[in-house]
Amino acid sequence: MPTETALVLINERGVYCEVEGCNRLGQEAHHCLYRRDRHVKKVLEEKYNFQLVCRECHSDGSADSYGNRVYFWNKQCERYGKETMLDWHSRVPYKIKEKAYR
């Protein structure tokens, strides 16, 4: 059964896992670009940070790989526009940020 956040992503993006090369059904929402952080919850809980993933990719580390984060960043730039993603990224209050997201 998909999680509540995953259902929102499914309605917007489709039903399949968004990890490159996977064709299983997505059931979970993964904090892809930045991990969940209770101190920075609001900006990290926006759709720009969530990737729809299957349980296998979520548990075997595929969703956590650097390659997946870069792939997902590029997909989000296609989906929402690079300017939108850069604006979201600028609101993430971390001092060290991924170089690939620029």
Secondary structure, DSSP 8 states (H G I E B T S, - for coil): ---HHHHHHHHHH-SB--STT--SB--EEEE-SS---GGGHHHHTSGGGEEEE-HHHHHSSGGGSHHHHHHHHHHHHHHH-HHHHHHHHHHS--SS--GGG-
